[in-house]
């Protein structure tokens, strides 16, 4: 069990305690350690977040290290990347982990099935081992070097490194920040005793949305320790270098209303609802096209058979960042019918280009979109409701402009890498000042 009796850290306390910090401690560069399951060149939502904040804080003159694994594939934890390198000012140390095999997955399934049934903690080691990454060298180095850092920041559940990194930080009495990226609609995976203990033991827990905050409070995390954060983007990487009419290049009919789905085509993303809404109400008249972009999955390969040959669907497959930016620029609205997001970064991407967005009224998405102000929401799984919302934005250019402009203001004021890093830097400095004060 992790030690949990720590002095609370609220958002007000972050500001108040920082104000008491000496000028010397405010000015000096911090020693920061980010711990994550994978790092560049491995890519994903949480991975990109850690990359962005690490590079931005290094750019500001802080000493930033990353402890991670040698894997770029969380399904295998295969050790294929170099052990150590400097990437854009960030010192990256990668550790070997136990690779996932068929027996590992069976242990994970056995652990989760029985844990859900009994809530017996005897099954938690099976969940930790099956989830991985199990990297003994990473844990050992945290124990040896943890006190050297002003702050340790561990990211991304439901992976095992989150628990043992938090344990090492507590054993060495290091200042700990935790960002779990919870999918609150998948509590059967995330709601595990050891994961909740790791969250309760952190000095500060960063919540992406109010829904995530409420989830953690319900599991014993003190509200005063939770600080609202977010995922930041670099506008220059989202917005094409040249804004223009990309429709001819992308094969989008001029004058058509273009709806974009962008993301991994997993079952929880709601693609079945979107495709049925499009086929039933929007695709037949030739006024609307549906643009699909993102990695395929076995689920998608089966689903698309139902709609092969349907008019108005343009499938771009997995696209480069440059093509993604052009698709966002060319579309009229972005829709994400997902019910399992921890944040919804594609909405921020669309907002940065002034686009209207539509999402499912579920979990983090319902908290992220201010309905009627910067986007529209529909009842999860309701094909007719989604079709109505799509028709509403298609037939009302003024509404699209209003939603897009408000979304753009929100994205630029809250969800850039610079803004998110500002908030983290304040938290880190406050914890560093507390550490100095306690040492005296």
Order of alpha helices (4+ residues) and beta strands (2+ residues): alpha-alpha-beta-alpha-beta-beta-beta-alpha-alpha-alpha-beta-alpha-beta-alpha-alpha-beta-alpha-beta-alpha-alpha-beta-alpha-beta-alpha-beta-alpha-beta-alpha-beta-alpha-beta-alpha-alpha-alpha
